[in-house]
Amino acid sequence: PGNEIVGCNVGKARNRGVAESSVRFQELGRNGILIQTDADTWFEDEQFLSKVKTMLGSDPEVIGVAGGLNLEWDPETKDPKERAVLRKKVDRLLLRETTKRLVEFFSAPNKYGRTSFMGADMISRSFESAVIGGVPKIKGGEDGAFGSRLESYGRRKGKIVVGAKHELFVTTSFRESDRTGSSLKKIFDSINPDIPEMVPNVFALTDREEPKEVELNSTYVDRLKVAIREKEGGNEYVDDFEKSMTYIRLKQE
């Protein structure tokens, strides 16, 4: 109490950490490495720090690294019936997210990239982090915006941000919070796993015989994957996406 950051939000808090760390490195005459993570995240990979040092130390042009996540779901309830319902909701949520990601590539394949930053695992050089103005002082989406700033700066200066979502990963909680509109509690509350969910059918855009909506299920997801694989870069995208989905797990009791 008494030491709070006035008008704080997640972006402003991250930005304060980046600023103080960058100043310390600057005073030491070094362009140091900043690793941002979350309070409910841990490092299962014992070689994580050495891998970061090797990756950035071997290429001075690298100013940022987008790491990856293991998501571990560990609900508080121990009641088997409640856990079964939550499991169904998680499955529906994953189906939603899978479909969303596939539809995004299907509609705009050129926007796909492995360098999008996620707050639990983003790595950057201290000097460049400070030069771009640090982390945007916003209440959500600050991680992606920070990564975009870093990439834009890199393009102007001949530097690069790289993706290492399968090489440099941390483990974080599959949260049930309600901190933001995209947090899981509100999403969970909106899901009724016993009622089929309808979604817009992207194939209806090119075929009038197609229904405007289809049921959200694995059949539709498989159809999207087949169609995406026929596009340039589609095989790589689907393979990469399927690999990332293996990082979501249920903590065993």
C-alpha positions, 0 to 999 in steps of 0.5 A, spaced: 500 500 500 502 506 498 507 504 492 501 502 487 502 505 480 497 510 479 492 508 474 495 502 473 493 496 468 497 490 465 500 494 459 502 500 464 505 495 469 509 491 464 512 498 461 514 500 468 518 493 468 521 494 461 523 501 463 527 500 469 530 494 466 532 497 460 535 503 464 539 498 468 542 495 462 544 502 459 547 504 465 552 498 465 553 499 457 549 493 455 544 491 450 541 486 455 535 481 454 529 482 457 524 476 458 517 477 460 512 472 463 506 472 468 505 470 475 502 463 473 507 461 469 513 457 470 519 454 466 519 446 465 525 447 460 531 447 465 535 449 459 530 455 457 535 461 459 541 458 456 537 457 449 535 464 450 542 466 451 545 462 445 539 464 440 540 472 441 548 471 442 549 468 436 545 473 431 546 480 433 540 482 428 535 478 433 532 484 437 526 479 439 523 472 440 516 470 440 516 464 445 511 459 445 506 456 451 504 450 454 497 451 457 495 447 463 488 446 465 488 445 473 480 447 475 479 447 483 473 443 483 475 436 485 467 433 483 468 428 478 461 431 475 463 438 475 470 436 472 466 433 466 462 439 465 468 443 465 472 438 460 466 439 455 467 446 455 474 446 454 473 442 448 468 446 445 473 452 447 478 449 443 474 447 437 472 455 437 479 457 437 481 452 432 476 454 427 477 461 428 485 460 427 483 456 421 478 461 418 483 467 419 488 463 415 483 461 410 481 468 409 487 472 409 493 467 408 498 473 408 497 475 415 500 468 418 506 469 422 510 465 427 512 472 431 506 474 434 508 476 442 504 472 447 505 476 454 507 469 458 513 468 453 516 474 450 523 476 449 527 482 447 533 486 447 533 492 452 535 498 448 530 496 442 525 495 447 526 502 450 527 506 443 520 503 441 517 506 447 516 500 451 510 496 452 503 500 450 499 502 456 493 499 455 489 494 459 489 488 454 493 486 447 499 490 450 503 483 448 501 483 441 502 491 440 509 491 443 511 485 438 508 489 432 512 495 435 518 491 435 517 488 428 516 495 425 522 498 428 526 492 426 524 492 419 526 500 419 533 498 422 535 491 418 533 487 425 529 482 426 524 478 430 524 471 430 519 465 432 521 460 437 514 457 439 516 450 439 523 451 441 522 456 447 516 455 451 514 456 458 508 453 461 502 457 464 495 456 467 489 455 462 485 460 466 478 461 468 479 468 470 475 474 468 480 480 468 478 482 460 473 480 455 477 475 452 478 471 459 476 464 460 471 465 465 466 469 461 467 465 455 466 458 459 459 461 462 457 462 455 458 455 453 453 450 453 456 443 451 449 440 450 447 445 445 450 444 438 453 451 436 453 454 429 458 458 425 459 462 419 460 457 413 466 460 409 465 455 403 459 459 402 463 465 400 465 461 393 459 456 393 452 458 393 450 451 394 453 451 401 449 453 407 450 460 410 452 456 417 454 450 419 455 446 426 462 447 429 465 440 430 471 436 428 468 435 421 468 442 419 475 443 422 477 437 418 474 440 412 478 447 413 484 444 414 484 440 407 482 447 404 488 450 407 493 445 405 491 447 398 493 454 399 500 457 398 504 455 405 497 452 407 501 445 409 506 449 413 501 452 417 496 446 419 502 442 421 505 448 425 498 449 428 497 442 430 503 441 433 501 447 438 495 444 440 499 438 443 501 443 448 494 444 451 493 439 457 489 437 463 493 436 470 492 429 472 491 429 480 
